[in-house]
């Protein structure tokens, strides 16, 4: 696990080196496609759907910001979009029981409650962030406190972790040199290591803790979830490095009647917070403090959404009611399922990016 985490950090560092080697023209072209906040949200959704992992997409965003390529203001909407895009995995997992209507109704509701929670969070916090910069300003203040460095371009002091990560990156740079071709190779190596490391971390941790996860979730039956469920969601997601695994485990448990939707819902909310650990780890491998800032934005976004939407019953029940209503409609007309999945996760973000460029 230590070796895989090290490879993950090397991948993030190589990603930043590759972007820097490709030059300003590549950076300007990339920024022009996400200059609008809504386009950034759609880009975050689509990129996460394509790689089937918010951990990969958020780690990549941290690498871009930490390399000075992507400003924090444009990266914030992309982080929000990644939160929506990651829910596609559990939604697809629910389709396994589509031929058993009652089981599918429960499972589809368990999957889409995550969708609706994150959509509501973005609908509330994106306008707030655009108007006040609440998330980015708070994250910048925390970065200054944690790193004791100026935010806005200053290079961080060399930590032992940073030095250990830079060593193989320096070897690769010395071997390949600089320039466009080298930049493309750095990008390919960086993304390849991120995929490889996170994939194996997730695989091994799931094998190690899957049984304990299901037993812990089963013990929540009849307790109403609440704070205990949130803590379980955080702990499980930090352990397996994937909110998709946590929520995908919940879907069959709810579909089979082992967990009720209100009991599973807090675990889903906790998974949102737990998944931010990947971006925080990725920030260890970047040169600029803005990398930590955008990782903290991810954490603050999910914590703020939890504080706004969960404590008040009227707000807390809204995602559950929306998910149950959609699930009831889906068992009457299965075409609704196709329209929902394709529309929300592919057509809407793709069309939004094309229209807002």
N, C-alpha and C positions, 0 to 999 in steps of 0.2 A: 504493500500500500504506500509506503514511503517512497519507493522507487517510482510508482505510478504518479504520485503527486508531484514529484520532481520533474518527470517528463512533461506533465501538464504545464508547469510553470515555464519550462524551456520552450514549449510550443507557443505560449503567449508572448514570450520575449522574441522569438523568431518572427512571429506575426508582425510585431512592431517594427523590427528591422526590415522586413520585406516591404512594408508600406513606405518607410523612409527611403528605401533604395529605389522605389518606383518614381519618386519625384513629385513635385507640386502639381503637375498636370493631372496625374491620377487622382490626387487628393481633391482637387477642385471639381473634377468630374463626379467623384463619389458624393461630395457635399452638395452638389447641385440637385441631386436626386432626392435628398432628404431635407431640403431647406425649409419646407413647410412642416409645422409640428404634426399635422394629421398624416402627412406622407411618412413622417418618422414612425408614427404608430403603426401604419400599414406595413412599412418595411420590417418593423420588429415582429409583427404577426407572421408575415410571409416567410421570413428567414427562419423563424423558429419552427414553423410547420414543415419546411423543407428538410431541416436537419433533425426534426422530431426531438428537440431537446432545448429547453431554455437555458440550460447550463452552458451548452456550446455557444449559443448566440450571445448570452450576456458576457461570457468570457471573451468572446471576439470583440464585443463593444468596449469592454474594459481595455483590451489591447489597443484598439484604435484611439481611444481617448488618451491612454497613457503614452502613446507615441506622438501625441500632439496633432493627430490627423483630424480627429472629430471633436468639436467643442462640446462641452458638457450640456449646453443649452439644446443642442440638436440630439444628443444621445439620450436625454431624459425621455422624450416620447418613444424612442426605440425600445428602451427598457420596459416602458409600460406596454407596448405592443407585444413584446416577448412574453409578458405575463399572460396575455390572452392566447397567444399562439401555442403555449405549452399545454393548454387544456385539450388540444385535439387528440392527444394520445388516449386519455381516459374516455373521451367521446367515442373514439373508434373501438376501444375495448368493449364498450356497451353493446356494440352491434353483434357480438357473438351470440346473444340470446334473442335476436330479433324475431325468431320463429315462435318463441314462447312469450305470448303477449304480456301476461302479468309480470313475469320475470324481467322482460325487456323494459316495461314501464318503470319499474323500480330502478333498474340499472341505468337507464338513460337519464332519469332524473338525478341520480347520484353523480353522473358524469357532468351533466350540464349545469348543476348548481355551482360548480367551479367556474364555468364559463360566465354565468350571470354575475357572480361575485366580482370577478375581475373586470368585466365590462362596466359594471356600476362604479367600481373603483376608478377606472380610467375616466369615465364620464364626469365624475366629481373632481378628481385631482388634476386632470390635465388642464381644464380652464383655470383652476386655482394656481397651478404652476406657471401658466402663461401670464396671468395677471400679476402675480406677486413674486414668483421665483422662490416660493416657500421651501420646496424640497432641495433645490440646488444650493440656495443660500445656507440652509441648515447644514447640509452635507459639507459645504466649504468650511464652515466654522468648525465642524467636527474634525475635518482633515487637518486644519491648522492646529487644533489642539492635540490630535493624535500624532502628527508627524513633526510638529514644531517647525514647519516650513511654510514659506509663502505659497499660497495657491494662486496660480495664474502664470505658470511657466517655469517656476524654480525647479531645479533638479534635486531629487531627494538624496540624502546621504546614503552611502553604500552600506546596506545591511549585510550580514553574513549570508542570508538567503539570496539577496540580490546578486552578491558576488559569485555565489555558487552557481546561480542560473546563468550569469553572463559568461562563465568560462566556456561551455560548449558552444554558445552563440558566437563568441569570439573566434573559436576554431573554425566554425562554418564560414564566417565572414572572411577569415584569412584564406580559406581554401577556394571560395567562389569569387571573392572580390566584390565590387559594387557595380551597379548598373541595372538596367531594366530586366535582363534575363535572370540575374542573381536575385533581384527583388521577387520575381515570380517564383523562383525556387524556394526562397525563404518563406513566402506565403504558403506554398504547397506543403512544405515541411512543417510549418507552424500549425496549420489547420489539421494536417494529418496527425501530429502528435496530440493535439487537443482532443480530436475524435477518439484516437486510440486509447489515450490515458483515461478519459472520462468513461468511455465504453467499458473498459475492463474494471475500473473502480466500481462502477454501477453493478456490473455482472457479479463480481466477487462479493461485494457487500450485500447484495440481494440474497445470495446463497447463504451468507453467514447469518443474516438477521431475519429472513423472510418468515420463518416459523415463529420467532419471538414477536414479530410485528403483528401477525394475525392473532396471536394469543392476547397481546396487549389490547388490540382493538376489540376483541371479543369481550374482554373484561369491562369494557365501557358500556356494554348493552344494559339498558335500564338505568344508567346513571345520568342520562341527559347530556353527556359530552361536556360542554362548557369549557372551562379553563383546562381541565385534565385532557380533554380531546385536543385542544390547541397545542399543549405541551407535547403530547404524543406525536402529533403531526410534525412539529418542529424537530423533535429528536429523531424520528424515523427518517425524515428527509435529509437531515444533516448526515446521518449514518450512511445512507445509500446514495447520497449526492444526486438525487433526482426526485423532484416533486411528482413527475409522471408516474414513477413506480408506486409512490404512496397512494396517489389517487386511483391508479389502475388496480391496486389491491382492494381498495374500497368498493369499486364497482361490483365485482362478483359477490362480495359480502352483503351488500345492500340488495342486489338482485335476488340472492338466495334467501332473503329474509333474516339473515343473521344479525345485521345491523339495520336500524331504521335510518332514514334520511336525516332527521334532526340530530341523531347521534353521530353520524358520519360527517356532517357538515363542519363541525369545529376542527376535525382532523384535517379536512381540506384547507381550511383557513390557516392552520398551523403549518401545513406543507408550503404555503405561499411564503411564509417567513423563513422557513428552513432552507428553501432553495437559494436564498441570497448568499449562502456560505461560499458558493462556487465563485461568484464575482469578487467576494472579499479575498479569497485565496489568489485569484488571478491578479489582483492589484499588487501582490507581493513581487510580481515579475516585471512591472513596468517602471519606467524611469521618472515619469512626472507625477506629482501628487494628484493631478486631476483623475488619474486612474482609480485611486482610492475614493475620490469624491463621487464618481459615478457608481462605484460599488456601494457606497453609503446611501446614495439616492435610491438604489434598488431596495435596500433594507428599509429606509424611511418610508418609501412608497407603500410597501406591504404592511408595515407597522401602523401607518396612518390609516390605511384602508380598514385594518382590523379594528382600530379604535373608533372609527366613524360608523362602520356598518354592523359591527357585532354586538356591542353592549345594549343598544336600544332595540327592543323586541320588534317594533314596526319595521326597522331597517333590516334586522337580522332575518326576519321571515320572508323578506321580499325575494331574495334569490331562490329560496325553497319553493315559494308559490309559483314563480316564473318557471322553474325547472319542472315542477309537477304538472303545470298547465301544458307546457310543451310536450312532455312525455305522454300525457293523455291524448293530445292531438296526434302524436306520432304513431300510436298504436291503431288509431282510426285510419290514418293515411300515411303509409310508409314513404310516400314521395316527399313528405315534410322532412323526414330524416335526411334524405339526399340533398334537398334544397338547403337545409340548415347547415350541414357540414360543408358542402361545396361552396355555398354562398358566403358563410362567415369566414372560413379559413382559406379560401382560394380566390373566389371572384371579387369579393369586396376589397381585400387588401391589394390585389393585383390591379383592379380597376382604379382604386384610389391613388395608387402610386403613379399610374399612367396619366390620370387626369390632373394631378397636383404637381407634376414635374415642372 
